[in-house]
């Protein structure tokens, strides 16, 4: 739709209007160059939402998935893209030497403690954080140990398509035919509220014996895990088996633990007030557990969480079907005309949406233009409640080879988001859309300062800071913490512009 308000004015009425309009124009002529001919020109304010928006699905660079909040495990079949599989790889243990403290229930005069030489049981406990797909399909979850020559580096960047570490053949433990019980209370992310957990028993005799031997090998009875643990236990892998059309589950990396249960025995003296020889010695048997962590961090100034001590990353494999199978290498694009006039994006698997505006510069024909307001509005197809939409999208500048622009040429610099009012938009459920304010970004294209005439739409992770503002979690990479996705009909992507013109 295009509407116009346009008139021919006399000198006295137009003078104030011209002064105001000049302040909007990107390049206003010097006063001495404005002659009386201006006062017989057409001046107007227009609105349009019919400019062509050319759209394509783009396979972006690899997506970083290390040190994300969630461990992603499982598989599901997307009705648009095809099958997506996820598995997680991570370190455990919070420090090189882990000490144990016996719970004596506050009793005094504990005379003797026998620390255990036997491990009662080990459980891997993982709180659910999210799901994507059909949770009615049961899954079997398996835990393996990384091979002795495998290496995870907490300082390295891992991507969704990084090679999976080699695993030992023996199974540490499994939970078979699990009925998926996703998180009921999203407050888990702040550590509050009740939530369901996946519990996997660790049953491998060699692993259990090794944990027990760590205590036995030490002189100090209170050493639970001795030095060199990381050199012996290189890390763990969490995988699943299920029907293809099941679900990908998210588990909180920071709240997941490997819990080791022991039986402790200690004695204490129950003394009389006179503390005489008629005191009674009492023996207590109690069970205690200690925990090994995945999410463990160095502490920065004022106790703020610093760099991670343990490495972790998610590996995702996407077996795209149909026309989407043509997206093989980074930079490949698939025009919407090839996919029933749809485009799609997805976290973690590298799918983004390229948009450009081939008719935008036609606004300048026979007119001097100033953009008063510009909005890019996208309405997703939101028909499947089990397939979550991204909470936030970002607009990234791109080059002519369909690669996101970065601050460095090495591929690891900060992403360059569009300049101006908003480079991000949150999903609004009431109107079922994402709305970007792109006023300055459009003006940069019209003025020639931006030569690319196109952007990349992609999911990203935002968090609310202490001032209540939503800020990027990472500026370097589009962090793959989820597998949420969005599919758009090209006709539901609109560029809305209010602009002022002066006819040439």
C-alpha positions in Angstrom: 0.0 0.0 0.0 1.2 3.5 -0.9 -0.5 6.7 0.3 0.5 10.3 -0.3 -0.1 13.8 0.9 1.0 16.3 -1.6 0.3 20.0 -2.3 1.4 23.2 -4.1 2.1 26.0 -1.6 2.9 29.7 -1.7 6.2 31.3 -0.4 4.9 32.4 3.0 3.4 29.1 4.0 6.2 27.0 2.6 9.2 28.7 4.2 8.7 27.1 7.6 8.1 23.7 6.0 11.2 23.8 3.9 13.3 24.6 7.0 11.9 21.6 8.9 12.3 19.3 5.9 15.9 20.4 5.4 16.8 19.2 8.8 15.6 15.7 7.8 17.4 15.5 4.5 20.9 13.8 4.6 22.4 16.5 2.3 20.7 20.0 2.4 22.0 22.6 0.0 23.5 25.8 1.2 21.0 28.6 1.7 22.5 30.7 -1.1 21.8 27.9 -3.5 18.1 27.7 -2.8 16.3 29.8 -5.3 12.7 30.8 -5.8 12.2 27.7 -8.0 12.0 25.6 -4.8 8.7 27.2 -3.9 6.9 25.8 -6.9 8.1 22.3 -6.4 6.1 19.4 -5.0 6.8 18.4 -1.4 5.1 15.4 0.3 5.1 12.8 3.0 4.6 9.2 1.7 4.1 5.8 3.3 4.7 2.5 1.5 4.8 -1.2 2.4 4.9 -2.5 -1.2 8.6 -2.3 -1.8 10.0 -5.7 -2.9 11.8 -7.7 -0.2 13.9 -10.4 -1.8 14.4 -13.3 0.6 16.6 -16.4 0.7 17.6 -19.1 3.2 21.3 -18.9 3.9 23.7 -21.4 5.4 26.0 -19.3 7.6 29.4 -19.9 9.1 29.7 -22.6 11.7 27.9 -21.7 15.0 29.8 -21.7 18.2 28.2 -24.1 20.8 30.8 -24.2 23.5 30.1 -23.0 27.1 26.4 -22.6 26.3 23.8 -22.8 29.1 22.3 -26.0 27.9 23.5 -29.5 27.0 21.5 -30.5 23.9 20.8 -34.2 23.4 18.3 -36.0 21.2 16.8 -35.9 17.7 13.7 -34.7 16.0 12.5 -34.4 12.4 11.6 -30.9 11.4 8.8 -30.7 8.9 10.8 -28.0 6.9 14.4 -28.9 7.2 14.6 -32.6 8.0 16.3 -34.5 10.8 18.4 -32.8 13.5 20.6 -34.8 15.9 22.3 -33.4 19.0 24.9 -34.8 21.5 26.9 -33.2 24.3 30.6 -33.5 25.3 32.0 -32.1 28.6 34.5 -32.2 31.4 33.5 -33.1 34.9 35.1 -32.4 38.4 35.3 -29.0 39.9 39.0 -28.9 40.9 42.0 -31.2 40.7 41.7 -32.3 44.4 38.2 -32.6 45.9 38.0 -33.0 49.7 35.2 -34.5 51.6 33.7 -33.4 54.9 31.7 -35.8 57.0 28.3 -34.7 58.2 28.4 -35.3 62.0 25.0 -33.6 62.5 26.6 -30.9 64.7 27.8 -33.4 67.4 30.8 -32.6 69.4 33.6 -34.8 70.6 33.8 -36.9 67.4 36.5 -39.3 68.3 37.0 -41.4 65.2 35.9 -41.4 61.6 36.2 -44.2 59.1 36.1 -42.7 55.6 34.7 -45.1 53.0 36.7 -47.2 50.7 33.7 -48.3 48.8 31.4 -46.2 46.5 27.7 -47.0 47.2 26.4 -45.6 43.9 26.9 -42.9 41.3 24.1 -41.0 39.6 24.3 -38.5 36.8 21.6 -35.9 37.5 20.5 -33.5 34.8 17.6 -30.9 35.2 15.5 -30.4 32.1 15.5 -26.8 30.7 13.8 -27.1 27.3 12.4 -29.4 24.7 12.0 -29.1 20.9 9.8 -31.8 19.3 7.6 -34.6 20.4 8.1 -35.5 24.1 5.7 -38.4 23.9 8.4 -40.4 22.1 10.5 -42.2 24.7 14.3 -42.0 24.5 17.3 -44.0 25.9 20.1 -41.8 27.2 23.7 -43.1 27.3 26.9 -41.9 29.0 30.3 -42.8 27.6 33.8 -41.8 28.7 36.0 -40.0 26.3 39.0 -42.0 25.0 42.4 -41.6 26.7 43.8 -39.6 23.8 40.7 -37.3 23.5 41.2 -33.7 24.5 38.8 -31.0 25.4 40.1 -27.4 25.9 38.2 -24.9 28.0 39.9 -22.0 26.2 39.0 -23.3 22.7 36.0 -22.5 20.5 33.9 -25.4 19.5 31.3 -25.3 16.8 28.1 -27.2 16.0 29.9 -29.2 13.3 33.2 -29.8 15.2 34.3 -33.4 15.1 33.0 -35.5 18.0 35.7 -36.7 20.4 36.6 -40.4 20.2 34.7 -42.4 22.9 35.6 -45.5 24.9 33.6 -48.6 23.9 32.4 -49.5 27.4 29.2 -47.9 28.5 29.3 -45.9 31.8 25.6 -46.0 32.3 22.2 -45.5 30.6 18.6 -44.7 31.3 16.4 -46.8 29.0 13.0 -46.0 27.6 12.7 -42.7 29.4 9.4 -40.9 29.5 10.4 -37.3 28.9 9.2 -34.9 31.6 10.2 -31.4 30.5 10.8 -28.6 32.9 7.6 -27.4 34.5 9.0 -24.1 35.9 11.4 -22.0 33.9 12.8 -20.4 37.0 15.3 -23.2 37.0 17.6 -20.9 35.1 17.8 -18.7 38.2 18.1 -21.7 40.5 14.6 -21.4 41.9 11.4 -23.5 41.5 10.7 -27.2 41.1 11.7 -29.0 38.0 12.0 -32.5 36.7 15.4 -34.2 36.2 16.9 -37.0 34.2 18.8 -39.5 36.4 21.2 -41.9 34.8 22.8 -44.6 37.0 26.6 -45.0 36.4 27.1 -48.8 36.5 30.5 -49.4 34.8 32.6 -51.4 37.4 35.9 -50.0 36.1 34.8 -46.4 36.5 33.3 -47.0 40.0 36.5 -48.8 41.1 38.6 -45.9 39.8 36.5 -43.4 41.8 37.0 -45.5 44.9 40.7 -45.9 44.3 41.2 -42.2 44.2 40.3 -42.1 47.9 42.2 -45.3 48.9 45.4 -44.1 47.2 45.7 -41.0 49.4 47.2 -40.7 52.9 44.6 -38.1 54.0 41.3 -39.7 54.6 39.4 -36.6 53.6 40.6 -36.7 50.0 37.8 -37.8 47.8 39.3 -37.1 44.3 43.0 -36.9 44.1 45.3 -35.0 41.8 45.5 -36.0 38.2 41.8 -36.8 37.9 41.5 -34.8 34.7 44.4 -36.8 33.1 42.6 -40.0 33.8 39.0 -38.9 33.1 39.2 -36.8 29.9 35.5 -36.1 29.8 32.1 -37.6 29.3 29.6 -37.8 26.4 25.8 -37.7 26.6 23.9 -39.2 23.7 20.5 -40.7 23.0 18.7 -43.2 21.0 15.1 -42.7 19.8 12.8 -42.6 16.9 13.8 -40.0 14.4 10.7 -37.9 15.0 11.3 -37.5 18.8 12.6 -34.4 20.5 15.9 -32.6 21.3 16.1 -32.0 25.1 18.0 -29.3 26.9 19.7 -29.8 30.3 21.1 -27.1 32.5 24.9 -27.4 32.3 25.4 -25.4 35.5 22.9 -27.4 37.6 23.9 -30.9 36.2 26.1 -33.0 38.5 27.7 -36.4 38.8 26.7 -37.4 42.4 28.8 -40.0 44.2 27.2 -41.7 47.3 29.3 -43.1 50.1 28.6 -44.7 53.5 30.4 -43.1 56.4 30.9 -44.4 59.9 32.0 -42.3 62.9 31.9 -42.5 66.7 31.5 -39.8 69.2 31.4 -39.7 73.0 28.2 -38.9 74.7 29.6 -37.4 77.9 27.9 -36.4 81.2 28.1 -33.0 82.6 31.2 -33.9 84.7 32.9 -35.3 81.6 33.9 -38.4 83.6 34.7 -42.0 82.6 31.1 -43.1 82.5 30.8 -41.5 79.0 29.1 -43.6 76.4 30.7 -44.2 73.0 28.1 -44.1 70.2 28.5 -45.3 66.6 26.7 -43.7 63.7 26.4 -44.9 60.1 25.4 -42.3 57.6 25.2 -41.9 53.8 26.8 -38.8 52.2 27.3 -37.7 48.7 29.7 -35.5 46.9 29.2 -33.9 43.5 31.3 -33.4 40.4 30.3 -30.4 38.3 30.1 -29.6 34.6 29.7 -25.8 35.1 32.6 -24.6 37.1 34.3 -21.2 36.6 37.2 -19.1 37.7 36.1 -16.2 39.9 36.7 -12.7 38.7 36.7 -9.4 40.6 34.1 -9.2 43.4 33.2 -12.8 42.9 31.8 -12.4 39.4 31.8 -15.5 37.4 34.9 -15.7 35.2 36.3 -18.0 32.6 35.2 -21.7 32.6 37.4 -24.3 34.1 35.6 -27.2 32.3 35.1 -27.4 28.6 31.8 -28.4 27.1 30.1 -28.1 23.7 27.1 -29.4 21.7 27.5 -31.2 18.4 24.5 -30.9 16.0 24.1 -32.8 12.7 21.4 -31.6 10.3 20.3 -34.1 7.6 18.4 -31.6 5.4 15.9 -32.9 3.0 14.3 -31.7 -0.2 15.5 -28.4 -1.6 17.1 -27.6 1.8 19.6 -30.4 1.1 21.3 -28.0 -1.4 22.6 -26.0 1.5 26.0 -27.7 2.0 28.7 -25.1 2.4 28.8 -21.8 4.3 27.5 -19.0 2.0 25.1 -21.3 0.0 21.7 -19.6 -0.5 18.3 -20.9 -1.5 15.9 -18.3 -2.9 12.4 -18.4 -1.5 11.1 -19.2 -5.0 12.7 -22.6 -4.7 11.1 -23.4 -1.4 7.4 -22.6 -2.0 8.1 -18.9 -1.2 9.2 -19.7 2.3 12.5 -18.9 4.1 13.7 -20.4 7.4 16.2 -19.9 10.1 17.3 -22.1 13.0 19.6 -21.7 16.0 22.7 -23.9 16.2 22.5 -25.4 12.7 23.5 -22.2 10.9 20.4 -21.4 8.9 19.7 -17.7 8.5 17.6 -15.5 6.3 19.0 -13.1 3.8 16.9 -10.0 2.9 17.6 -7.3 0.4 15.6 -4.6 -1.2 16.0 -4.4 -5.0 13.5 -1.6 -5.5 14.5 0.6 -2.5 16.7 3.0 -4.6 13.8 3.7 -6.9 12.5 6.0 -4.1 15.2 8.4 -5.1 14.1 8.7 -8.7 13.1 12.3 -9.4 13.0 13.0 -5.7 15.3 13.9 -2.7 14.4 11.5 0.0 14.6 11.5 3.8 13.4 8.5 5.8 11.2 9.5 8.7 10.7 5.9 9.9 11.5 2.5 8.6 10.4 -0.9 10.0 11.1 -4.5 8.9 8.3 -6.7 10.1 8.4 -10.5 9.9 5.4 -12.7 10.8 6.4 -16.3 11.4 4.3 -19.4 10.7 3.5 -20.3 14.3 1.3 -23.3 13.8 3.3 -26.0 15.7 3.5 -25.3 19.5 6.1 -28.0 20.0 8.6 -26.2 17.8 9.7 -23.1 19.7 10.3 -19.7 18.0 13.5 -17.8 18.8 13.0 -15.3 21.5 15.2 -12.7 19.7 16.5 -12.1 16.2 19.4 -9.9 15.1 20.2 -8.1 11.8 23.8 -8.5 10.7 25.6 -6.7 7.9 26.8 -9.0 5.1 29.2 -8.9 2.2 28.6 -9.8 -1.4 29.7 -13.4 -0.9 26.8 -14.0 1.6 29.1 -14.0 4.7 28.4 -12.0 7.9 30.7 -9.1 8.3 33.0 -9.1 11.3 35.4 -6.7 12.9 38.3 -8.9 11.8 39.0 -10.9 8.6 39.9 -14.1 10.5 36.3 -15.1 11.0 36.4 -14.8 14.8 35.8 -11.1 15.3 32.7 -9.4 16.6 29.7 -9.5 14.2 28.8 -6.2 12.6 25.1 -5.5 13.3 23.2 -2.9 11.4 23.7 0.6 12.6 21.0 2.8 14.0 18.1 2.3 16.3 17.7 -1.5 16.7 19.8 -4.4 15.5 17.6 -6.8 17.4 13.9 -7.6 17.7 12.1 -9.8 20.3 9.2 -12.0 19.3 5.8 -10.4 20.2 3.2 -13.1 20.8 0.3 -10.7 20.8 0.9 -9.6 17.2 2.9 -12.7 16.2 5.8 -10.8 14.7 9.4 -9.5 15.0 9.6 -5.7 14.3 13.0 -4.0 13.6 13.4 -0.2 13.6 15.7 0.2 10.6 15.3 3.9 9.9 19.0 4.8 10.0 20.0 1.6 8.3 17.8 2.4 5.3 19.0 5.9 5.1 22.6 4.6 5.0 21.6 2.6 1.9 19.8 5.5 0.2 22.7 7.8 0.9 25.2 5.3 -0.6 27.1 4.9 2.7 26.1 1.2 2.7 26.8 -0.5 -0.6 25.5 -4.0 0.3 21.7 -3.4 0.2 21.1 -6.5 2.3 21.2 -8.1 5.7 21.3 -11.5 7.5 18.6 -12.4 10.0 19.6 -14.9 12.6 18.8 -16.0 16.1 21.0 -14.9 19.0 21.0 -15.1 22.8 20.1 -12.0 24.9 19.9 -11.6 28.7 18.5 -8.9 30.9 21.2 -6.9 32.7 21.0 -5.2 36.1 19.4 -2.1 34.5 16.6 -4.1 33.0 18.1 -3.9 29.4 18.3 -6.8 27.1 21.9 -7.2 25.9 23.8 -9.7 23.8 25.3 -12.6 25.6 28.1 -12.8 22.9 29.1 -10.4 20.2 31.6 -12.8 18.6 29.4 -15.7 17.7 25.8 -16.5 17.2 25.7 -18.8 20.3 23.9 -22.0 19.7 22.1 -22.6 23.0 18.9 -24.0 21.5 17.4 -25.5 18.3 14.5 -23.1 18.1 13.5 -22.1 14.5 11.2 -19.9 12.5 9.7 -20.3 9.0 8.4 -17.2 7.1 6.2 -16.8 4.1 7.9 -14.2 1.9 4.6 -12.4 1.6 4.6 -12.0 5.4 7.9 -10.0 5.4 7.2 -6.3 5.0 9.4 -3.2 4.7 7.3 -0.3 5.9 8.6 3.2 5.2 7.4 6.7 6.0 9.5 9.3 4.1 9.6 12.9 3.1 10.4 13.9 -0.5 11.1 17.0 -2.5 10.7 16.6 -6.2 13.8 17.4 -8.3 
